[in-house]
């Protein structure tokens, strides 16, 4: 190459362009490494600052306790001991209260169970009115051909079928109930005279009770064999039995002390 007639050395050729490595979406890899290094530095500085703060506070606390006079330190220890005793007393009181509440709960459960048993015994003894689903069995006997033992069989069949309460023509039936033929017609039920038609009001599962009356050779079939007699069953969702038995007073027994 010449310039104004002077021949000089040729300039060096331009260096080839070198592409910078990229990471992911084209961001230079060096920038990513720089951000990671900076983030790590920040975290290290934060941890270092936290550690220095803890050390300083611990040192301050230790220095403070070292500067406290023995009498002040003893007073603080006494206060802590008194506070601990107070908390222990409160904890003991709470435990006693919890135990008392548990005892009250058990006592209430026993009382509820006793009341339930008393109600059941009152139904069985006939000393309380009862209401529930069941049926009414009416036995018509215009000619006086139905004997007492037929009604006794009816009571037995009803009890076996799950009858819970029974009333016969206004007399509450219990375990000791007896039925006999009355002189001149009718029947005597526990000392009370009843006449036909005989009406049994029964509380229990109506379908089961009715099936017990309808079994072959059962009460309905037996009544049908008596001239002029007839038995009829009526199911009901609500039967009310209000006839009650009087509880006899004991003549000799006394509550034990």
Steps between C-alpha positions, in 0.01 A plus 500: 500500500636847414430837647642795318733266330629343822470129531426375857402172666146377447263531811417174677170339407206557744460232769205261449196564715455249783145430616441521877346186649132532585296321762131417466324786325813664370617682808879491526620230739740739671204716617327203660813399688542856619146513641550166682824623653335824614203315653731265687696798632184669626391183680841461663496861619147459643599184690814668626299800625248273677780309672669820613169628644442179696852507639467865603164440670635195683800698612277787615279259697801335661654839581170618647471198728863546599426860607194401713562510875465169687199624697321603178581165343367318806183710487445411135554133576247522783250665267546223244459237771181664630363523145577134442322403823197708403484329162529161672206586728292614204585181310397288799172690525428448132571129533261474795234688304543266205470196728186646662344563160578145397341371821193719438474359148513144626247579773266656245535197272417267791201717591371494143542122486313461830216718375475297180485177699236649729288600199529146359401345832205741529371381160538135599339558838214695346557810713554742210282585199650406164449590136624334184410307186313174531160343449158455652351150527122498552329174593120504465317234700124571506414145610766459767687217328854639535680354800761677710778267386461632143591850616783357710637337185462831316704680767771234484521518120519879509779497758696245299461725192657794682210688658636767733176614665147356503164623626199266517162675517639779720726280717877535469653159436825419682701187568276397790169557319245220522177445304217272614142443393260705710184341643199598289708595194790718414846474650695617801835666425714565808185530710316729258194369313501559124237413241501439127606635265851454638741762372876449515711806426859397431818704439771341288588428138150477348578266211680247721223509762228452238685207345517334842121526529447358149719188519308180416327372810568830677271745674300607196436140394402403854255788538347416162410150628277648772141550402427868438850617603724709275846657531616807311846660479564869429855632455581853614799735497403628843358300787449670836490293816402707802386230743740481796576254776529616858832424662427331834671640806730255676368374832822365648792617285688816592790672320836391640713764668 
